[in-house]
Amino acid sequence: MAASDSPTLRNLQNITRFSDLTLDCGDGSFKVHIATVCLHSPVMTTALTSKSIEAHTKKIKIPFDLPSVKRLIDFMYTGDYNLSYYTASVILSTAHVVDQISTMGGSGKKVVPIARAANTPNYDRPTFIYEKLICHGRVNAIADYYDIPALRALSTERTRGILESEWHDKHFCHFLRNFSGSTGDSKFHQMLGTIAMEHVDDILEDRLLEDTRVLREIKLRSTIAIGFSEGTQGIDKPN
């Protein structure tokens, strides 16, 4: 089934007028639904239920790049995200909502079909392995920032999948140099540490990481994450 044929997206097209929250990242904004974002993010829930400017204005400023915000929204509405195309975020973008309003007749019948929205060309689709790693890493960072465990786990597995099936030492090291420390997700760092240790001889032999501090940091984060995980096993949660 094509993305544009998804029942979820067809239904979303019909309820855009009920949007009650704006997510703004500077380069783009999206009219979303409070119930949906709060279902996924306790951080956003806190912001919208406290005496904050976000709760008053019903607008949250997202300090991340536009593609990552789109993938965050796609995940919130469909449970998935893709590096090759966007889904829900296209329909919920402010520009698209305005376009929909301007193309409605007096009866409210839509002139623009959903297929056009879902198939909007994507000009920031990653091609190289390094670009894919950066994209998944940024999704992990935004998921960690807004405390969305399922998206953290998904982006970690997507990153691991690329490193295991499309391994390229130079792209991996380039990714480490430019992404190290960008996310606080311990499991993501643990995964990177495991991958780095599996290929450490090749990395050091080819001097692909002249700044070994990056490799040491990844290894340290991985060790801490593993130790914490093992230390919490067997601890009963309070009733």
DAHU-V461944 format. One record per helix or strand of 3 or more residues. SS is the DSSP state (hx for helix, st for strand). FROM is the first residue (numbers start at 0). TO is the last residue. If there is no record, write none. Layout:
SS,FROM,TO ; SS,FROM,TO
//
This chain:
hx,2,4 ; hx,6,17 ; st,20,23 ; st,28,31 ; hx,33,39 ; hx,41,48 ; hx,52,56 ; st,58,60 ; hx,65,77 ; hx,87,91 ; hx,93,101 ; hx,113,117 ; hx,128,144 ; hx,148,164 ; hx,168,178 ; hx,185,197 ; hx,199,204 ; hx,211,231
//
